[in-house]
């Protein structure tokens, strides 16, 4: 009897979806029963009934977990799959945390800060970074561009390929930082070294990169020798907290890094960057930001899924909060650019590339990991397109206090206080 009631509720939900414009959904239940249209664009083949309550509640993160754990299979294109998933969500995922009156709000904030600090000790950060980035260089090479740039591309022209858009992103960052030959440049969280090597080759800087990923460190070390850049480029396997700050850098970039820092550590992170940056120098902070102003993570089970299978320890803040923390650390925000739809397109390019080589991916990392990344890439593309997450590049300076000098009186930095220089 209870099973019949549940089936009726599910059937009603599927009928509602079928009446809407967009792809339809059908469920293939254990025993062969089908709910939903026979010609549905997306089909979920359930091996048990445990995912049904998650579907009714719109907990798409829990449905994704069931897929990774082999409790259901998905048939259909990933674009149709995530479109259906988005239509299942009952409430705005960016409004997952409601404001509480004092003292409950203070208590919740204290608990969140304590949890963030515990999760982002230096040893914990190293484990979490290696858990994500060191699963397999070959796997990432299957769907990233040839330079293995694992961050939002910049589609300056509509017809750009992923590789072209990634190179455009590298140059966009270098121009924002006004890199000059001989300057000391630091890349915090340098990944597989694309920005580090590009800045050295195309702008003549003395480049230093750091990472916590053993695989990335080894890869960049090989690339430095292959390109004949030993002496101009150096890469260190180290935590940003242990980087010496007695010889400040002229320019600093942090790309796809501060999401791993933790909200409790962000004040110390930007304070450390200020010490690492010479007076008048520039910082480019490029990272994912929250779509909502209050949510600690995405609702509908999405944040829990990403925490469990993709980015353990990842935490997002709204850009308004990031700018506040940055200013509190003594840095001046100069220019903030939202590249949100660029990341949606980047993720679709990655998703399409992975979908084209699923069998090879399974050979390299196994079925479970491939399933997790299929949903992560396509689902994240949808989240950026819908505004559930954003991507901001923020240019900032450490003011030098010299009002009379600089490109414009009162600039107190290398920044010209116009955007013309980026186009020249």
C-alpha positions in Angstrom: 0.0 0.0 0.0 2.7 2.5 1.0 4.7 1.5 -2.1 1.7 2.3 -4.3 1.3 5.7 -2.7 5.0 6.5 -3.3 4.6 5.4 -7.0 1.6 7.6 -7.4 3.5 10.6 -6.0 6.5 9.9 -8.3 4.2 9.4 -11.3 2.6 12.8 -10.6 6.0 14.5 -10.4 7.0 12.9 -13.7 3.8 14.1 -15.3 4.5 17.6 -14.1 7.9 17.5 -15.7 6.6 16.1 -18.9 4.1 19.0 -19.1 7.0 21.5 -19.0 9.1 22.5 -21.9 12.4 20.6 -21.9 13.5 17.0 -21.7 11.3 14.4 -20.0 12.2 11.8 -17.3 11.3 8.2 -16.9 12.1 5.7 -14.1 12.7 2.1 -14.8 12.1 0.3 -11.4 13.4 -3.0 -10.2 11.2 -5.7 -11.7 10.7 -3.9 -15.0 7.9 -1.4 -14.1 8.3 2.0 -15.9 7.1 5.4 -14.6 7.0 8.3 -17.0 6.9 8.6 -20.8 8.2 5.7 -23.0 10.2 8.2 -25.2 11.7 10.1 -22.2 15.0 11.9 -23.0 16.4 10.8 -19.6 15.9 7.5 -18.0 16.9 6.5 -14.5 17.3 2.7 -14.1 16.9 2.0 -10.4 18.4 -1.1 -8.8 16.6 -0.3 -5.5 13.8 2.0 -4.4 16.0 4.0 -1.9 16.5 6.9 -4.4 12.8 7.6 -4.8 12.4 9.8 -1.7 15.3 11.9 -2.8 13.7 12.4 -6.2 10.4 13.6 -4.6 12.3 16.0 -2.3 14.4 17.4 -5.1 17.6 16.3 -3.4 19.6 15.9 -6.6 22.9 15.6 -4.7 21.6 12.4 -3.1 20.5 11.1 -6.5 24.0 11.8 -7.8 25.4 9.9 -4.8 23.1 6.9 -5.6 24.5 7.0 -9.2 28.1 7.0 -8.1 27.4 4.1 -5.6 25.7 2.1 -8.3 22.2 2.2 -7.0 20.9 3.6 -10.3 22.1 4.0 -13.8 21.5 7.1 -16.0 20.7 7.0 -19.7 20.6 10.2 -21.8 22.9 13.1 -22.8 24.5 14.9 -19.9 22.9 18.2 -21.0 19.4 16.6 -20.8 20.3 14.9 -17.5 21.3 18.2 -15.7 18.4 20.1 -17.2 16.1 17.5 -15.7 18.0 17.6 -12.4 17.6 21.3 -12.2 13.9 21.1 -12.7 13.7 18.6 -9.8 15.1 21.1 -7.3 12.4 22.4 -5.1 14.1 25.5 -3.6 16.8 27.9 -4.5 20.1 26.1 -3.7 21.8 29.4 -2.9 19.3 30.1 -0.1 20.1 27.1 2.0 21.0 28.9 5.1 18.3 31.1 6.6 19.3 34.0 8.9 18.8 33.3 12.6 18.3 35.8 15.4 20.9 36.3 18.1 22.2 34.4 19.9 21.3 31.4 17.5 23.0 33.2 14.6 26.1 33.9 16.5 26.2 30.3 17.7 25.9 28.9 14.2 28.6 31.2 12.9 30.9 30.1 15.8 30.3 26.5 14.9 31.0 27.0 11.2 34.2 28.9 11.9 35.4 26.1 14.3 34.6 23.4 11.7 36.3 25.4 9.0 39.5 25.9 11.1 39.6 22.2 11.9 39.2 21.2 8.3 42.0 23.5 7.0 45.0 22.8 9.1 48.1 22.5 6.9 48.2 18.7 7.1 44.5 18.5 6.3 44.8 20.8 3.3 47.6 18.7 1.9 45.6 15.5 2.2 42.5 17.1 0.6 44.4 18.7 -2.3 46.2 15.4 -3.0 42.9 13.5 -2.8 41.5 15.6 -5.6 44.5 16.5 -7.9 46.6 13.4 -7.5 44.0 10.8 -8.6 45.7 10.5 -12.0 47.4 12.9 -14.4 46.4 10.7 -17.3 42.7 11.1 -16.3 42.9 14.9 -16.2 44.7 14.9 -19.5 41.8 13.1 -21.1 39.5 16.1 -20.8 41.6 19.2 -20.0 43.3 21.3 -22.7 46.9 20.4 -23.7 48.4 22.7 -21.0 46.1 21.0 -18.3 44.6 24.3 -17.2 42.0 23.3 -14.5 40.3 26.7 -14.1 37.8 28.9 -15.9 38.7 29.8 -19.5 38.1 33.2 -21.1 36.2 33.0 -24.3 37.2 36.4 -25.6 35.8 35.4 -29.1 32.7 33.2 -29.4 34.3 30.7 -31.8 37.3 30.0 -29.6 38.2 26.4 -28.8 38.9 25.4 -25.2 42.7 25.6 -25.8 42.4 29.0 -27.3 40.2 30.3 -24.5 42.6 29.0 -21.9 45.5 30.8 -23.5 43.3 33.9 -23.6 42.7 33.5 -19.9 46.5 33.3 -19.2 47.2 36.5 -21.2 44.2 38.2 -19.6 45.6 37.6 -16.2 49.1 38.7 -17.2 47.8 41.9 -18.7 45.7 42.7 -15.6 48.9 42.2 -13.5 50.9 44.4 -15.9 53.7 41.9 -15.8 57.1 43.3 -16.8 60.4 41.6 -17.7 62.5 40.9 -14.7 59.7 41.2 -12.2 59.3 38.6 -9.4 56.1 36.8 -9.9 54.4 34.3 -7.5 51.7 31.9 -8.5 50.0 30.4 -5.4 48.4 27.1 -6.2 50.1 26.9 -9.6 48.5 23.6 -10.8 50.2 22.0 -13.8 52.2 25.2 -14.3 50.5 26.8 -17.3 50.3 30.4 -16.0 53.7 30.1 -14.4 55.3 29.0 -17.7 53.3 31.4 -19.8 54.3 34.4 -17.7 58.0 33.4 -17.9 58.0 32.8 -21.6 55.8 35.6 -22.8 56.5 38.3 -20.2 60.0 37.6 -19.1 59.3 37.4 -15.3 61.2 35.5 -12.7 58.4 33.1 -11.7 57.9 31.0 -8.6 55.0 28.6 -8.1 53.8 26.6 -5.2 51.4 23.6 -4.9 50.5 20.9 -2.4 50.0 18.3 -5.2 52.9 15.9 -5.7 51.8 15.0 -9.2 51.5 18.7 -10.3 54.9 19.5 -8.7 56.6 16.7 -10.6 54.9 17.6 -13.9 56.0 21.3 -13.6 59.5 20.3 -12.7 59.7 18.3 -16.0 58.2 21.1 -18.0 60.7 23.6 -16.6 63.6 21.5 -18.0 61.9 20.7 -21.3 61.4 24.4 -22.0 64.9 25.4 -20.8 63.5 27.7 -18.1 65.6 26.4 -15.2 66.9 29.4 -13.3 64.0 31.6 -14.5 61.1 29.4 -13.1 61.0 27.5 -9.9 58.3 25.3 -8.4 57.9 24.3 -4.8 55.9 21.6 -3.0 54.8 23.6 0.0 51.9 25.3 1.8 51.4 29.0 1.3 51.6 29.5 5.1 55.3 28.4 5.1 56.4 30.6 2.1 59.1 33.1 3.3 57.9 36.7 3.1 61.2 38.4 3.7 61.7 39.2 -0.1 58.3 40.4 -1.4 57.1 39.8 -4.9 56.2 42.4 -7.5 53.1 40.5 -8.7 51.1 37.6 -7.3 48.4 35.4 -8.8 46.1 33.0 -7.0 44.0 31.0 -9.5 41.5 28.4 -8.3 43.2 28.3 -5.0 41.4 30.3 -2.4 38.3 28.0 -2.5 40.5 25.5 -0.6 41.6 28.0 2.0 38.5 27.8 4.2 36.3 30.8 5.3 37.9 30.8 8.7 41.4 31.1 7.3 40.7 33.8 4.6 41.7 36.7 6.8 45.1 35.1 7.5 45.4 34.1 3.8 45.0 37.6 2.5 47.2 39.0 5.3 49.9 36.5 4.2 49.6 37.7 0.6 49.9 41.3 1.7 53.2 40.4 3.4 54.4 38.5 0.3 53.6 41.5 -2.0 55.8 44.6 -2.2 54.2 48.0 -1.6 52.6 49.1 -4.8 52.5 45.6 -6.2 49.4 43.8 -7.6 47.4 40.7 -6.8 45.1 38.8 -9.1 42.7 36.5 -7.2 40.7 34.3 -9.5 38.3 31.9 -7.8 34.8 30.4 -7.5 32.4 32.5 -5.4 29.0 31.7 -3.9 25.8 32.7 -5.8 24.0 33.5 -2.5 25.1 35.9 0.2 24.5 33.6 3.1 24.7 29.9 2.1 27.7 28.0 3.4 27.3 25.5 0.5 24.8 24.7 -2.2 21.5 23.1 -1.1 19.5 20.2 -2.5 22.4 17.9 -1.4 24.7 19.4 -4.1 27.3 20.7 -1.7 27.4 17.4 0.2 28.0 15.5 -3.0 30.9 17.8 -4.0 32.4 17.6 -0.5 32.2 13.8 -0.5 33.3 12.9 -4.1 35.2 15.8 -5.6 36.5 18.7 -3.4 36.8 17.8 0.2 37.2 20.9 2.3 36.1 23.3 -0.4 34.3 26.4 0.9 32.7 29.3 -1.0 32.0 32.9 0.0 30.0 35.6 -1.8 32.2 38.1 -3.6 31.0 40.9 -1.4 32.4 39.0 1.6 35.7 38.2 -0.2 36.2 41.9 -0.9 35.5 42.8 2.7 38.1 40.2 4.0 40.6 41.4 1.4 40.2 45.0 2.5 40.4 44.1 6.2 43.8 42.5 5.4 45.2 45.9 4.1 44.7 45.2 0.3 42.8 47.6 -1.9 40.3 46.1 -4.4 40.8 47.7 -7.8 38.8 45.8 -10.4 36.5 42.8 -10.1 35.2 40.9 -13.1 32.6 38.2 -13.1 33.3 35.4 -15.6 30.4 33.2 -14.5 29.1 32.1 -17.9 32.7 31.6 -19.1 33.0 28.9 -16.5 29.7 27.3 -17.6 31.1 27.0 -21.1 34.5 25.8 -19.9 32.8 23.0 -17.9 30.7 22.0 -20.9 33.9 21.7 -22.9 35.4 19.5 -20.2 32.2 17.5 -19.9 32.0 16.9 -23.7 35.7 15.8 -23.8 35.1 13.3 -20.9 32.0 11.9 -22.5 33.9 11.2 -25.7 36.4 8.9 -23.8 34.4 7.3 -21.0 35.8 3.8 -21.6 39.4 5.1 -21.4 38.5 7.0 -18.2 37.1 3.8 -16.6 40.4 2.0 -17.5 42.4 4.8 -15.8 40.5 5.6 -12.6 37.6 3.1 -12.5 33.8 3.4 -12.9 33.1 5.1 -9.6 35.4 8.1 -10.2 34.2 8.5 -13.8 30.6 8.5 -12.6 31.4 11.2 -10.0 33.1 13.4 -12.6 30.5 13.1 -15.2 27.9 14.5 -12.8 30.3 17.0 -11.3 31.4 18.6 -14.6 27.9 18.7 -16.2 26.2 19.7 -13.0 28.7 22.5 -12.3 28.1 23.8 -15.8 24.4 24.0 -15.0 25.1 25.7 -11.7 27.2 28.4 -13.2 24.7 29.0 -16.0 21.9 29.4 -13.5 23.9 31.7 -11.2 24.1 29.2 -8.3 27.8 29.8 -8.3 30.0 32.5 -9.9 33.6 33.1 -10.9 35.3 36.4 -10.0 38.7 37.8 -10.9 39.6 40.5 -8.4 42.6 42.7 -9.0 44.0 44.3 -5.8 47.1 46.2 -4.6 49.1 46.7 -1.5 49.1 50.6 -1.4 52.5 52.0 -1.0 51.3 55.3 0.7 53.1 57.5 -1.8 50.5 59.9 -3.2 52.8 61.8 -5.6 54.1 58.8 -7.6 52.5 56.2 -9.7 50.7 56.3 -13.1 48.1 58.6 -11.7 48.4 60.9 -8.6 47.1 59.0 -5.6 47.3 55.6 -7.3 49.7 54.3 -4.6 50.4 51.2 -6.8 51.2 50.1 -10.3 47.6 50.2 -11.3 46.7 52.9 -13.9 43.1 53.2 -12.8 41.7 52.5 -16.2 41.1 49.4 -18.2 42.6 50.5 -21.5 46.0 48.9 -20.8 44.3 45.4 -20.9 43.4 45.8 -24.5 46.7 47.2 -25.7 
